[in-house]
Amino acid sequence: MSKALERRAKLREDLIRAAERSISAGGLAGLKTRDLAREIGCANGAVYNLVDDVDELILLVGSRTLARLDAALTEAESAGPPSPAAMLVRIAVAYCDFASENLELWRALFEHRMTPGKPIPEWAVSEQMNLFRHIYAPLATLFPRRSPEELGVTARSLFSAVHGMVLLGLEQKLIAVPIEALRREIAAIVKAMVEGLAG
């Protein structure tokens, strides 16, 4: 790799990390390319030599967030009894913990909207969908007679229930729930849902 390409690759990585810090500190609203350019030592216009646009930059930060979430869920899978029901509870609680500990980066995954008319790149969709394997695999063990399509719907429904609880529970408003209480409620709801589905 030439020196110029090496410098560009390093600047691009620096830009993504700077954007990650900015989103972590102030959410998507605080992300300004001018500030990022100053932080990494390049001209504002040079940012667009490193990424296509702000959408791509936010998706690249999201990719890093999803990789860390993936690692957290993988760790939760093996952190207790191998029973699928217990694993689903651990995964749900780990998701809650990750959201709480990475609040603005987690919010950015769901708050970001692409420029009108611009689709989400296939690589980004693939990374998002890949995380459903953490829910799908234990569900497939619990319900071996269900088709892949049925399991996919159940996995998305279970995720939606947990995500909704986390989203509302972590709101910085009157409906906020203390994290320990939220963890207990999520565990109870997931356990009840799995038992209900099994019944």
Backbone as ProteinMPNN parsed JSONL, in Angstrom:
{"seq_chain_A": "MSKALERRAKLREDLIRAAERSISAGGLAGLKTRDLAREIGCANGAVYNLVDDVDELILLVGSRTLARLDAALTEAESAGPPSPAAMLVRIAVAYCDFASENLELWRALFEHRMTPGKPIPEWAVSEQMNLFRHIYAPLATLFPRRSPEELGVTARSLFSAVHGMVLLGLEQKLIAVPIEALRREIAAIVKAMVEGLAG", "coords_chain_A": {"N_chain_A": [[0.839, -1.19, 0.0], [0.552, 2.207, -0.866], [2.112, 5.214, 0.477], [0.336, 7.363, 0.396], [-2.154, 6.074, 0.257], [-2.073, 4.709, 2.662], [-2.097, 6.849, 4.456], [-4.596, 7.92, 3.869], [-6.251, 5.777, 4.649], [-5.703, 5.712, 7.392], [-6.611, 8.265, 8.153], [-9.315, 7.97, 7.528], [-10.093, 5.985, 9.353], [-9.561, 7.398, 11.702], [-11.468, 9.403, 11.401], [-13.887, 7.956, 11.584], [-13.697, 7.02, 14.211], [-13.648, 9.467, 15.575], [-16.18, 10.426, 14.93], [-17.678, 8.482, 16.215], [-17.055, 9.036, 18.912], [-18.176, 11.576, 19.067], [-20.941, 11.097, 18.605], [-21.45, 9.408, 20.762], [-21.107, 11.201, 22.851], [-22.939, 13.293, 22.357], [-25.121, 12.441, 20.854], [-26.802, 11.945, 17.644], [-27.523, 14.478, 16.817], [-25.456, 16.131, 17.547], [-23.436, 15.687, 15.762], [-21.083, 16.979, 13.691], [-19.513, 17.687, 10.707], [-17.542, 19.603, 10.35], [-16.433, 19.944, 12.91], [-15.414, 17.376, 13.272], [-13.51, 17.237, 11.226], [-11.685, 19.162, 12.091], [-10.817, 17.93, 14.427], [-9.46, 15.645, 13.499], [-7.549, 16.75, 11.962], [-7.815, 17.724, 9.256], [-9.04, 19.363, 6.251], [-12.424, 20.601, 6.07], [-13.795, 19.927, 3.695], [-12.298, 17.75, 2.915], [-13.229, 15.617, 4.32], [-15.146, 14.391, 2.781], [-13.68, 13.058, 0.966], [-12.986, 10.895, 2.284], [-15.242, 9.53, 3.158], [-18.39, 8.813, 1.572], [-20.608, 10.371, 2.264], [-22.46, 11.894, 5.003], [-24.335, 10.006, 5.781], [-23.062, 7.543, 5.152], [-20.93, 7.699, 6.951], [-22.232, 7.646, 9.451], [-23.384, 5.103, 9.281], [-21.063, 3.553, 9.25], [-20.077, 4.047, 11.822], [-22.204, 2.902, 13.161], [-21.791, 0.258, 12.388], [-19.559, -0.437, 13.896], [-20.713, -0.246, 16.426], [-22.656, -2.272, 16.276], [-20.977, -4.492, 16.04], [-19.797, -4.571, 18.561], [-22.093, -4.974, 20.101], [-22.84, -7.473, 19.122], [-20.699, -8.997, 20.121], [-21.224, -8.756, 22.87], [-23.693, -10.063, 23.104], [-22.968, -12.612, 22.259], [-21.234, -13.33, 24.303], [-23.088, -13.419, 26.396], [-24.609, -15.609, 25.676], [-23.109, -17.858, 26.4], [-22.818, -17.609, 29.09], [-24.13, -18.947, 31.12], [-26.576, -21.469, 32.062], [-27.133, -23.919, 29.438], [-29.706, -24.102, 28.444], [-32.214, -23.265, 26.049], [-34.28, -21.423, 26.71], [-33.318, -20.112, 29.017], [-31.075, -18.996, 27.889], [-32.178, -17.155, 26.073], [-33.279, -15.324, 27.86], [-30.935, -14.338, 29.07], [-29.715, -13.165, 26.846], [-31.545, -11.14, 26.255], [-31.375, -9.524, 28.553], [-28.696, -8.819, 28.383], [-28.799, -7.277, 26.097], [-30.289, -5.115, 27.014], [-28.485, -4.136, 28.954], [-26.326, -3.407, 27.313], [-27.48, -1.357, 25.791], [-28.002, 0.511, 27.799], [-25.414, 1.123, 28.666], [-24.267, 2.177, 26.42], [-25.715, 4.359, 25.439], [-26.273, 6.63, 23.599], [-24.995, 5.81, 21.232], [-26.333, 3.43, 20.76], [-28.955, 4.407, 20.476], [-28.566, 5.834, 18.119], [-28.45, 3.843, 16.193], [-31.094, 3.354, 15.605], [-32.313, 5.786, 15.284], [-31.212, 7.101, 13.123], [-31.886, 8.243, 9.861], [-31.819, 7.564, 6.467], [-30.812, 9.691, 3.721], [-33.552, 10.968, 1.88], [-34.769, 8.805, -0.628], [-32.442, 7.401, -0.848], [-31.222, 4.197, -0.527], [-30.607, 1.9, 2.223], [-27.377, 0.565, 2.394], [-26.55, -2.748, 1.235], [-24.625, -4.134, 2.754], [-24.893, -2.992, 5.272], [-27.52, -3.637, 5.99], [-27.236, -6.409, 6.078], [-25.467, -6.735, 8.233], [-27.091, -5.87, 10.343], [-29.235, -7.726, 10.247], [-27.882, -10.06, 10.76], [-27.542, -10.181, 13.501], [-29.86, -11.275, 14.487], [-29.517, -13.953, 14.646], [-28.792, -14.658, 17.189], [-31.163, -14.778, 18.587], [-32.717, -16.391, 16.983], [-31.468, -18.962, 16.892], [-31.712, -20.244, 19.564], [-34.533, -20.272, 19.615], [-35.107, -21.971, 17.482], [-34.239, -24.368, 18.525], [-36.003, -24.653, 20.64], [-38.454, -24.814, 19.303], [-38.683, -26.992, 17.197], [-40.384, -27.818, 15.155], [-41.324, -25.667, 13.82], [-41.378, -23.627, 10.889], [-38.637, -22.07, 9.05], [-39.498, -19.496, 8.298], [-41.586, -18.976, 10.12], [-40.131, -19.056, 12.502], [-38.484, -16.875, 12.061], [-40.308, -14.748, 12.149], [-41.172, -14.987, 14.808], [-38.761, -14.512, 16.147], [-38.262, -11.829, 15.429], [-40.495, -10.663, 16.596], [-40.102, -11.186, 19.311], [-37.742, -9.755, 19.711], [-38.73, -7.173, 19.182], [-40.47, -6.775, 21.333], [-38.703, -6.781, 23.549], [-36.957, -4.715, 22.779], [-38.719, -2.538, 22.752], [-39.37, -2.334, 25.484], [-36.847, -1.702, 26.526], [-36.315, 0.698, 25.177], [-38.363, 2.443, 26.112], [-37.935, 2.188, 28.844], [-35.408, 3.31, 29.234], [-35.729, 5.936, 28.602], [-35.159, 9.363, 29.18], [-37.109, 10.559, 30.828], [-40.285, 10.933, 32.51], [-41.131, 8.304, 32.389], [-38.945, 6.732, 32.746], [-37.148, 3.873, 33.94], [-35.576, 2.444, 36.75], [-32.433, 0.859, 36.205], [-31.89, -1.731, 37.288], [-34.439, -2.63, 37.979], [-35.575, -2.616, 35.452], [-34.076, -4.593, 34.174], [-34.92, -6.849, 35.625], [-37.64, -6.891, 34.953], [-37.559, -7.268, 32.185], [-36.356, -9.8, 32.042], [-38.375, -11.312, 33.277], [-40.55, -10.916, 31.52], [-39.58, -11.998, 29.07], [-39.185, -14.649, 29.824], [-41.831, -15.356, 30.431], [-43.022, -15.009, 27.924], [-41.686, -16.948, 26.373], [-42.443, -19.276, 27.708], [-45.18, -19.119, 27.309], [-45.337, -19.352, 24.503], [-44.344, -21.915, 24.219], [-46.315, -23.308, 25.48]], "CA_chain_A": [[0.0, 0.0, 0.0], [1.358, 3.426, -0.962], [2.031, 6.129, 1.628], [-0.894, 8.159, 0.274], [-3.278, 5.217, 0.621], [-1.966, 4.457, 4.098], [-2.536, 8.059, 5.155], [-6.046, 8.018, 3.702], [-6.871, 4.742, 5.476], [-5.598, 6.134, 8.789], [-7.532, 9.4, 8.33], [-10.682, 7.434, 7.496], [-10.314, 5.342, 10.661], [-9.626, 8.49, 12.685], [-12.758, 10.07, 11.21], [-14.941, 7.089, 12.127], [-13.561, 7.026, 15.671], [-14.053, 10.793, 16.041], [-17.645, 10.461, 14.817], [-18.186, 7.619, 17.284], [-16.955, 9.795, 20.167], [-19.134, 12.679, 18.997], [-22.288, 10.552, 18.794], [-21.512, 8.912, 22.132], [-21.193, 12.336, 23.773], [-24.065, 14.2, 22.145], [-26.131, 11.91, 19.956], [-26.68, 12.286, 16.227], [-27.698, 15.925, 16.624], [-24.193, 16.814, 17.791], [-22.432, 15.278, 14.775], [-20.792, 18.058, 12.741], [-18.3, 17.32, 9.967], [-16.521, 20.627, 10.571], [-15.758, 19.605, 14.164], [-14.662, 16.137, 13.062], [-12.342, 17.568, 10.402], [-10.725, 19.854, 12.946], [-10.272, 16.961, 15.382], [-8.521, 14.707, 12.874], [-6.515, 17.526, 11.292], [-7.95, 17.866, 7.803], [-10.015, 20.371, 5.844], [-13.799, 20.105, 6.124], [-14.116, 19.282, 2.429], [-11.551, 16.499, 2.778], [-14.027, 14.546, 4.935], [-15.887, 13.697, 1.728], [-12.742, 12.189, 0.26], [-12.823, 9.723, 3.148], [-16.543, 8.847, 3.12], [-19.25, 9.387, 0.526], [-21.464, 11.392, 2.852], [-22.696, 11.698, 6.44], [-25.038, 8.724, 5.932], [-22.082, 6.462, 5.21], [-20.167, 7.836, 8.192], [-23.077, 7.166, 10.556], [-23.494, 3.65, 9.137], [-19.784, 2.961, 9.653], [-20.079, 4.071, 13.284], [-23.17, 1.878, 13.547], [-21.168, -1.047, 12.196], [-18.728, -0.673, 15.082], [-21.632, -0.471, 17.545], [-23.243, -3.597, 16.097], [-19.941, -5.501, 16.32], [-19.673, -4.678, 20.03], [-23.328, -5.599, 20.575], [-22.709, -8.882, 18.76], [-19.781, -9.614, 21.088], [-21.903, -8.801, 24.174], [-24.716, -11.112, 23.051], [-22.248, -13.883, 22.178], [-20.772, -13.626, 25.664], [-24.257, -13.762, 27.208], [-25.07, -16.955, 25.303], [-22.345, -18.9, 27.092], [-22.572, -17.167, 30.475], [-25.014, -19.624, 32.074], [-27.096, -22.765, 31.608], [-27.3, -23.965, 27.986], [-31.1, -24.225, 28.01], [-32.566, -22.167, 25.142], [-35.097, -20.407, 27.387], [-32.427, -19.328, 29.876], [-30.202, -18.248, 26.993], [-32.95, -16.02, 25.559], [-33.37, -14.337, 28.944], [-29.619, -13.699, 29.203], [-29.505, -12.32, 25.669], [-32.402, -9.957, 26.394], [-30.804, -8.675, 29.608], [-27.443, -8.281, 27.84], [-29.187, -6.207, 25.168], [-30.645, -3.985, 27.884], [-27.25, -3.599, 29.544], [-25.552, -2.744, 26.264], [-28.155, -0.097, 25.468], [-27.804, 1.422, 28.927], [-24.007, 1.516, 28.761], [-23.872, 2.821, 25.151], [-27.041, 4.883, 25.135], [-26.39, 7.439, 22.39], [-24.613, 4.997, 20.077], [-27.448, 2.498, 20.561], [-30.06, 5.18, 19.91], [-28.235, 6.22, 16.741], [-28.767, 2.72, 15.315], [-32.514, 3.362, 15.266], [-32.763, 7.145, 14.981], [-30.685, 7.578, 11.839], [-32.679, 8.067, 8.652], [-31.047, 7.837, 5.258], [-31.293, 10.766, 2.856], [-34.691, 10.487, 1.088], [-34.46, 8.207, -1.924], [-31.188, 6.642, -0.8], [-31.44, 2.964, 0.242], [-29.557, 1.432, 3.132], [-26.52, -0.384, 1.659], [-26.77, -4.157, 1.548], [-23.718, -4.57, 3.825], [-25.421, -2.528, 6.549], [-28.694, -4.469, 6.273], [-26.735, -7.739, 6.418], [-24.936, -6.689, 9.605], [-28.22, -5.77, 11.27], [-29.993, -8.979, 10.258], [-27.029, -11.116, 11.306], [-27.697, -10.248, 14.954], [-31.043, -12.063, 14.844], [-29.139, -15.353, 14.876], [-28.737, -14.886, 18.635], [-32.519, -15.117, 19.025], [-33.233, -17.452, 16.121], [-30.901, -20.285, 17.21], [-32.408, -20.899, 20.678], [-35.934, -20.506, 19.25], [-35.133, -23.16, 16.626], [-34.106, -25.523, 19.412], [-37.245, -24.76, 21.414], [-39.602, -25.103, 18.443], [-38.094, -27.626, 16.007], [-41.375, -28.071, 14.103], [-41.669, -24.419, 13.137], [-40.626, -23.357, 9.669], [-37.723, -20.926, 9.171], [-40.261, -18.25, 8.204], [-42.27, -18.792, 11.402], [-39.109, -18.732, 13.502], [-38.041, -15.512, 11.789], [-41.33, -13.831, 12.671], [-41.128, -15.058, 16.268], [-37.527, -13.843, 16.579], [-38.455, -10.379, 15.307], [-41.507, -10.256, 17.583], [-39.465, -11.198, 20.628], [-36.85, -8.598, 19.735], [-39.533, -5.948, 19.253], [-40.967, -6.639, 22.702], [-37.576, -6.396, 24.416], [-36.486, -3.394, 22.358], [-39.69, -1.552, 23.221], [-39.191, -2.159, 26.932], [-35.584, -0.994, 26.748], [-36.465, 2.055, 24.661], [-39.173, 3.232, 27.04], [-37.333, 2.152, 30.177], [-34.215, 4.154, 29.31], [-36.064, 7.323, 28.282], [-34.79, 10.298, 30.245], [-38.337, 11.29, 31.148], [-41.012, 10.395, 33.655], [-41.339, 6.857, 32.296], [-37.677, 6.026, 32.95], [-37.192, 2.809, 34.937], [-34.227, 2.119, 37.24], [-31.886, -0.202, 35.373], [-32.045, -3.055, 37.895], [-35.85, -3.001, 37.836], [-35.79, -2.89, 34.036], [-33.48, -5.9, 33.892], [-35.807, -7.877, 36.19], [-38.881, -6.935, 34.174], [-37.253, -7.866, 30.874], [-36.167, -11.235, 32.265], [-39.675, -11.91, 33.568], [-41.383, -10.884, 30.313], [-39.059, -12.955, 28.092], [-39.483, -15.986, 30.35], [-43.269, -15.581, 30.268], [-43.312, -15.142, 26.491], [-41.194, -18.244, 25.899], [-43.311, -20.313, 28.286], [-46.469, -19.019, 26.624], [-45.172, -19.901, 23.156], [-44.169, -23.351, 24.357], [-47.617, -23.863, 25.871]], "C_chain_A": [[0.885, 1.254, 0.0], [1.171, 4.287, 0.284], [0.728, 6.934, 1.597], [-2.109, 7.337, 0.681], [-3.273, 4.897, 2.108], [-2.476, 5.653, 4.893], [-4.055, 8.202, 5.054], [-6.77, 7.007, 4.599], [-6.834, 5.129, 6.952], [-6.551, 7.292, 9.074], [-8.984, 8.926, 8.373], [-11.026, 6.776, 8.831], [-10.419, 6.392, 11.763], [-10.97, 9.205, 12.62], [-13.887, 9.252, 11.83], [-14.897, 7.094, 13.648], [-13.99, 8.377, 16.259], [-15.572, 10.929, 15.993], [-18.283, 9.614, 15.912], [-18.154, 8.349, 18.628], [-17.997, 10.92, 20.204], [-20.559, 12.195, 19.242], [-22.465, 10.064, 20.22], [-21.728, 10.049, 23.131], [-22.473, 13.14, 23.603], [-25.143, 13.714, 21.21], [-25.9, 12.35, 18.515], [-26.748, 13.792, 15.991], [-26.386, 16.682, 16.783], [-23.111, 16.507, 16.77], [-22.265, 16.364, 13.721], [-19.477, 17.739, 12.034], [-17.188, 18.342, 10.173], [-15.716, 20.333, 11.843], [-14.899, 18.355, 14.002], [-13.393, 16.407, 12.266], [-11.263, 18.245, 11.242], [-10.051, 18.864, 13.895], [-9.237, 16.043, 14.751], [-7.462, 15.417, 12.037], [-6.597, 17.548, 9.783], [-8.972, 18.953, 7.5], [-11.413, 19.759, 5.845], [-14.169, 19.369, 4.842], [-13.438, 17.944, 2.248], [-12.292, 15.319, 3.413], [-14.704, 13.718, 3.845], [-14.97, 13.003, 0.716], [-12.551, 10.886, 1.023], [-14.09, 8.879, 3.212], [-17.399, 9.532, 2.06], [-20.067, 10.559, 1.055], [-21.661, 11.074, 4.331], [-23.445, 10.393, 6.695], [-24.047, 7.579, 6.056], [-21.293, 6.517, 6.516], [-20.965, 7.298, 9.374], [-23.234, 5.652, 10.484], [-22.203, 2.947, 9.548], [-19.621, 2.969, 11.172], [-21.044, 2.998, 13.797], [-22.614, 0.471, 13.408], [-20.29, -1.42, 13.384], [-19.598, -0.974, 16.304], [-22.224, -1.868, 17.469], [-22.235, -4.706, 16.392], [-19.764, -5.681, 17.823], [-20.918, -5.297, 20.65], [-23.294, -7.095, 20.292], [-21.823, -9.609, 19.769], [-20.445, -9.759, 22.459], [-22.95, -9.912, 24.2], [-24.081, -12.494, 22.977], [-21.752, -14.298, 23.555], [-21.931, -14.066, 26.545], [-24.742, -15.18, 26.915], [-24.391, -18.038, 26.139], [-22.117, -18.6, 28.567], [-23.465, -17.854, 31.506], [-25.481, -20.947, 31.518], [-27.362, -22.769, 30.101], [-28.751, -24.071, 27.521], [-31.493, -23.026, 27.159], [-33.367, -21.052, 25.818], [-34.225, -19.508, 28.255], [-31.502, -18.461, 29.026], [-30.921, -17.01, 26.446], [-33.098, -14.927, 26.61], [-32.043, -13.598, 29.086], [-29.344, -12.745, 28.046], [-30.302, -11.025, 25.797], [-31.836, -8.996, 27.427], [-29.494, -8.055, 29.127], [-27.732, -7.146, 26.865], [-29.546, -4.943, 25.944], [-29.395, -3.328, 28.46], [-26.432, -2.84, 28.509], [-26.166, -1.395, 25.925], [-27.927, 0.939, 26.562], [-26.383, 1.974, 28.966], [-23.519, 2.265, 27.521], [-25.064, 3.581, 24.579], [-27.123, 5.63, 23.817], [-26.003, 6.657, 21.139], [-25.713, 3.994, 19.74], [-28.635, 3.234, 19.947], [-29.814, 5.517, 18.446], [-28.54, 5.102, 15.749], [-30.195, 2.807, 14.794], [-33.023, 4.746, 14.873], [-32.305, 7.64, 13.606], [-31.628, 7.246, 10.688], [-31.824, 8.445, 7.446], [-31.64, 9.033, 4.527], [-32.432, 10.223, 2.0], [-34.271, 9.979, -0.29], [-33.195, 7.367, -1.941], [-31.395, 5.384, 0.045], [-30.298, 2.687, 1.211], [-28.705, 0.427, 2.37], [-26.727, -1.815, 2.138], [-25.878, -4.621, 2.7], [-24.255, -4.169, 5.195], [-26.654, -3.338, 6.957], [-28.25, -5.848, 6.742], [-26.195, -7.777, 7.851], [-26.06, -6.638, 10.631], [-28.939, -7.11, 11.393], [-29.199, -10.121, 10.874], [-27.205, -11.266, 12.815], [-28.897, -11.089, 15.381], [-30.704, -13.525, 15.071], [-29.089, -15.668, 16.366], [-30.104, -15.279, 19.19], [-33.024, -16.346, 18.271], [-32.753, -18.832, 16.575], [-31.58, -20.941, 18.416], [-33.889, -21.155, 20.388], [-36.059, -21.761, 18.382], [-35.004, -24.433, 17.442], [-35.387, -25.754, 20.198], [-38.421, -25.245, 20.57], [-39.143, -25.734, 17.127], [-39.083, -27.845, 14.868], [-41.763, -26.799, 13.351], [-40.79, -24.213, 11.912], [-39.662, -22.199, 9.894], [-38.453, -19.585, 9.119], [-40.966, -17.95, 9.519], [-41.282, -18.395, 12.502], [-38.61, -17.304, 13.318], [-39.016, -14.487, 12.328], [-41.301, -13.816, 14.195], [-39.896, -14.342, 16.81], [-37.691, -12.332, 16.526], [-39.469, -9.863, 16.321], [-40.911, -10.192, 18.984], [-38.512, -10.013, 20.77], [-37.642, -7.311, 19.913], [-40.052, -5.711, 20.664], [-39.863, -6.151, 23.643], [-37.094, -4.994, 24.067], [-37.428, -2.301, 22.847], [-39.559, -1.282, 24.706], [-37.925, -1.366, 27.224], [-35.717, 0.469, 26.34], [-37.24, 2.939, 25.639], [-38.539, 3.296, 28.426], [-36.15, 3.08, 30.338], [-34.492, 5.609, 28.936], [-35.742, 8.222, 29.471], [-35.985, 11.187, 30.609], [-39.017, 10.61, 32.314], [-41.163, 8.882, 33.611], [-40.05, 6.061, 32.486], [-37.809, 5.022, 34.101], [-35.776, 2.565, 35.434], [-33.708, 0.857, 36.557], [-32.059, -1.591, 35.974], [-33.48, -3.542, 37.786], [-36.152, -3.359, 36.382], [-35.236, -4.263, 33.662], [-34.385, -7.022, 34.395], [-37.079, -8.026, 35.36], [-38.663, -7.585, 32.812], [-37.081, -9.375, 31.024], [-37.505, -11.93, 32.483], [-40.548, -11.989, 32.313], [-40.902, -11.909, 29.293], [-39.365, -14.385, 28.545], [-40.958, -16.321, 30.134], [-43.641, -15.781, 28.805], [-42.888, -16.496, 25.969], [-42.069, -19.366, 26.432], [-44.672, -20.314, 27.617], [-46.416, -19.619, 25.229], [-45.058, -21.416, 23.209], [-45.488, -24.027, 24.706], [-48.568, -23.959, 24.694]], "O_chain_A": [[1.842, 1.349, 0.768], [0.214, 4.119, 1.04], [0.099, 7.159, 2.632], [-2.996, 7.839, 1.37], [-4.326, 4.821, 2.74], [-3.196, 5.494, 5.878], [-4.718, 8.56, 6.027], [-7.775, 7.336, 5.231], [-7.801, 4.909, 7.681], [-7.22, 7.308, 10.107], [-9.783, 9.425, 9.165], [-12.111, 6.982, 9.374], [-11.266, 6.287, 12.65], [-11.542, 9.568, 13.647], [-14.745, 9.799, 12.522], [-15.938, 7.165, 14.303], [-14.619, 8.425, 17.316], [-16.179, 11.483, 16.909], [-19.314, 9.991, 16.471], [-19.116, 8.287, 19.394], [-18.614, 11.177, 21.237], [-21.302, 12.814, 20.003], [-23.515, 10.281, 20.825], [-22.436, 9.89, 24.126], [-23.038, 13.619, 24.586], [-26.004, 14.495, 20.806], [-24.927, 13.04, 18.21], [-26.11, 14.316, 15.078], [-26.221, 17.761, 16.214], [-21.99, 17.002, 16.886], [-23.185, 16.641, 12.953], [-18.449, 17.545, 12.683], [-16.011, 17.98, 10.17], [-14.491, 20.454, 11.86], [-13.79, 18.284, 14.531], [-12.328, 15.878, 12.585], [-10.078, 17.937, 11.117], [-8.847, 18.954, 14.135], [-8.243, 15.696, 15.39], [-6.58, 14.773, 11.469], [-5.584, 17.409, 9.097], [-9.687, 19.409, 8.394], [-11.572, 18.554, 5.648], [-14.787, 18.306, 4.892], [-13.934, 17.089, 1.514], [-12.02, 14.163, 3.089], [-14.824, 12.499, 3.965], [-15.439, 12.433, -0.268], [-12.03, 9.906, 0.491], [-14.02, 7.653, 3.308], [-17.16, 10.685, 1.701], [-20.206, 11.592, 0.399], [-21.1, 10.108, 4.848], [-23.219, 9.741, 7.715], [-24.166, 6.74, 6.95], [-21.021, 5.479, 7.118], [-20.424, 6.57, 10.207], [-23.221, 4.983, 11.516], [-22.246, 1.863, 10.131], [-19.092, 2.018, 11.748], [-20.737, 2.278, 14.747], [-22.926, -0.408, 14.212], [-20.276, -2.57, 13.823], [-19.268, -1.841, 17.114], [-22.29, -2.573, 18.475], [-22.602, -5.747, 16.937], [-19.6, -6.801, 18.305], [-20.821, -6.057, 21.613], [-23.682, -7.896, 21.142], [-22.157, -10.706, 20.218], [-20.253, -10.769, 23.136], [-23.082, -10.621, 25.197], [-24.595, -13.445, 23.564], [-21.837, -15.467, 23.931], [-21.783, -14.983, 27.353], [-25.23, -15.87, 27.811], [-25.026, -19.016, 26.534], [-21.311, -19.263, 29.22], [-23.554, -17.398, 32.646], [-24.862, -21.494, 30.606], [-27.768, -21.751, 29.541], [-29.002, -24.126, 26.317], [-31.152, -21.892, 27.494], [-33.156, -19.874, 25.531], [-34.371, -18.286, 28.233], [-31.184, -17.331, 29.397], [-30.327, -15.934, 26.367], [-33.048, -13.74, 26.287], [-32.023, -12.373, 29.209], [-28.808, -11.654, 28.242], [-29.799, -9.945, 25.486], [-31.817, -7.785, 27.205], [-29.211, -6.896, 29.428], [-26.992, -6.164, 26.816], [-29.151, -3.839, 25.57], [-29.269, -2.104, 28.45], [-25.908, -1.762, 28.789], [-25.452, -0.401, 25.789], [-27.686, 2.111, 26.273], [-26.175, 3.15, 29.264], [-22.476, 2.917, 27.562], [-25.383, 3.466, 23.396], [-27.967, 5.299, 22.985], [-26.625, 6.828, 20.09], [-25.989, 3.74, 18.568], [-29.252, 2.74, 19.004], [-30.735, 5.49, 17.631], [-28.854, 5.373, 14.59], [-30.477, 2.386, 13.672], [-34.049, 4.864, 14.203], [-32.947, 8.501, 13.005], [-32.104, 6.118, 10.561], [-31.194, 9.502, 7.414], [-32.818, 9.352, 4.688], [-32.309, 9.132, 1.442], [-33.523, 10.637, -1.013], [-32.904, 6.697, -2.931], [-31.716, 5.496, 1.228], [-29.18, 3.173, 1.041], [-29.253, -0.485, 1.751], [-27.041, -2.054, 3.304], [-26.315, -5.412, 3.536], [-24.097, -4.907, 6.167], [-26.815, -3.683, 8.127], [-28.814, -6.397, 7.689], [-26.437, -8.733, 8.588], [-25.985, -7.292, 11.672], [-29.219, -7.576, 12.498], [-29.778, -11.045, 11.445], [-27.036, -12.362, 13.351], [-28.945, -11.565, 16.515], [-31.512, -14.266, 15.63], [-29.317, -16.808, 16.769], [-30.186, -16.032, 20.16], [-33.671, -17.222, 18.845], [-33.546, -19.772, 16.637], [-31.993, -22.096, 18.313], [-34.446, -22.146, 20.861], [-37.012, -22.526, 18.532], [-35.588, -25.46, 17.097], [-35.809, -26.892, 20.4], [-39.276, -25.988, 21.05], [-39.201, -25.1, 16.074], [-38.667, -28.039, 13.725], [-42.466, -26.868, 12.343], [-39.614, -24.577, 11.903], [-39.844, -21.422, 10.832], [-38.073, -18.644, 9.816], [-40.953, -16.811, 9.987], [-41.56, -17.517, 13.32], [-38.345, -16.603, 14.294], [-38.61, -13.474, 12.897], [-41.395, -12.752, 14.808], [-39.978, -13.643, 17.821], [-37.307, -11.629, 17.461], [-39.323, -8.758, 16.844], [-41.181, -9.262, 19.744], [-38.475, -9.353, 21.808], [-37.264, -6.453, 20.711], [-40.071, -4.575, 21.138], [-40.067, -5.227, 24.43], [-36.85, -4.178, 24.956], [-36.977, -1.252, 23.306], [-39.629, -0.133, 25.141], [-37.926, -0.467, 28.066], [-35.289, 1.367, 27.064], [-36.815, 4.051, 25.951], [-38.597, 4.326, 29.098], [-35.896, 3.586, 31.431], [-33.577, 6.431, 28.954], [-36.021, 7.878, 30.62], [-35.868, 12.41, 30.683], [-38.408, 9.809, 33.023], [-41.306, 8.238, 34.65], [-40.067, 4.834, 32.395], [-38.484, 5.28, 35.097], [-34.853, 2.484, 34.624], [-34.457, -0.099, 36.354], [-32.348, -2.54, 35.246], [-33.722, -4.721, 37.531], [-36.901, -4.299, 36.115], [-35.869, -5.006, 32.912], [-34.6, -8.017, 33.702], [-37.537, -9.138, 35.097], [-39.496, -8.364, 32.349], [-37.606, -10.143, 30.218], [-37.744, -13.009, 31.941], [-41.206, -13.001, 32.071], [-41.717, -12.62, 28.707], [-39.757, -15.227, 27.738], [-41.296, -17.425, 29.71], [-44.479, -16.624, 28.483], [-43.622, -17.133, 25.214], [-42.401, -20.301, 25.703], [-45.255, -21.372, 27.381], [-47.342, -20.315, 24.814], [-45.602, -22.12, 22.358], [-45.754, -25.157, 24.295], [-49.705, -24.405, 24.854]]}, "name": "protein", "num_of_chains": 1, "seq": "MSKALERRAKLREDLIRAAERSISAGGLAGLKTRDLAREIGCANGAVYNLVDDVDELILLVGSRTLARLDAALTEAESAGPPSPAAMLVRIAVAYCDFASENLELWRALFEHRMTPGKPIPEWAVSEQMNLFRHIYAPLATLFPRRSPEELGVTARSLFSAVHGMVLLGLEQKLIAVPIEALRREIAAIVKAMVEGLAG"}
